[in-house]
């Protein structure tokens, strides 16, 4: 549930703040303002492509081996977005989007691989509720921190802290070869 709450907040906050962040950090050149939406789209497209790619990876590797690199990139990427200005934000935003969006695929697969079929519907409902609560906090938190600080830096640092929670969850996640060979679950020792 920690993953659901933290990743729900990060996903929704990042999606909401990306256009405003790019507008604020690239606004030194007024000619770039019409491109902000396109640049935000390109960064978000990196996230969509990551979801597709992660879907292929999780068929070939254990979830931990996919989850850990995605989680390891998230907090440092958000810190970089908090501290940097200019064009370098666009590729970093694309990397963060890939991490955040790719993690959605991992989260869904966790439930499918580790929860008994009879309990999946209940767990999905609890997980989505917790995730939506985290997501619901995103918009007011962005507005409040932006009004209080006059920029996106504080919000991105808060998101980086939640990214560290996600990294902690990734580090604690098991690395079980049975994921790739479901028929072996019955033979696996209990943990």
Secondary structure, 3 states (H helix, E strand, C coil): CHHHHHHHHHHHHHHHHHHHHHHHHHCCCHHHHHHHHHHHHHHHHHHHHHHHHHHHHCCCCCHHHHHHHHHHHHHHHHHHHHHCCCCHHHHHHHHHHHHHHHHHHHHHHHHHHHCCHHHHHHHHHHHHHHHHHHHHHHHHHHHHHHHHHCCCHHHHHHHHHHHHHHHHHHHHCCCCHHHHCHHHHHHCCCC
